[in-house]
Amino acid sequence: MSSSTLAQPATATAPATTGPRHRRLAIASHILVGLLVLFVFWFGSYYVLDPHTAVIGFGLPESTWPTGDMTAFMTIKGVRDLGTGLALLVLLVTRQTRAVGWALIAMAFIPLGDMSIILSYDGSIAAALGIHAATALTMLVVGGFIAWNERARKNV
């Protein structure tokens, strides 16, 4: 054995993290997040442009709907939704994929909170579960998938 062989530590070369499987998963995750961002932009814009109609689909009983100048709160909700979508879009465009996953997991609190509010005001169970709980579940699954995929990709 030569001295140059002894001086070099025996290390295995890590496989490439851009293999076809990881690449397909990354593309799928970006498409899923892109669809979620479009969804958030759609309903955020709906609350900004037509708050009177948008409130109908939210799930709260009609007696709790804001009227007159109070509909401004629905517009505020829309602006906040648009800001949420923009935050996800910025993370996606800057390729902060793992951060997108964790942000989706954290932001799932929003539709879960909406669901809780609707149920506490005797609102529509169908809307609470079919819209808000389903949205939260989608965000948790997609966010978890992205965070897991990025973790696995970096640990390969």
Secondary structure as GFF3:
##gff-version 3
##sequence-region A 1 156
A	DSSP	alpha_helix	3	7	.	.	.	ID=ss1
A	DSSP	alpha_helix	20	49	.	.	.	ID=ss2
A	DSSP	alpha_helix	51	54	.	.	.	ID=ss3
A	DSSP	three_ten_helix	55	58	.	.	.	ID=ss4
A	DSSP	three_ten_helix	62	64	.	.	.	ID=ss5
A	DSSP	three_ten_helix	68	71	.	.	.	ID=ss6
A	DSSP	alpha_helix	72	93	.	.	.	ID=ss7
A	DSSP	alpha_helix	97	107	.	.	.	ID=ss8
A	DSSP	alpha_helix	109	120	.	.	.	ID=ss9
A	DSSP	alpha_helix	125	127	.	.	.	ID=ss10
A	DSSP	pi_helix	128	133	.	.	.	ID=ss11
A	DSSP	alpha_helix	134	155	.	.	.	ID=ss12
###
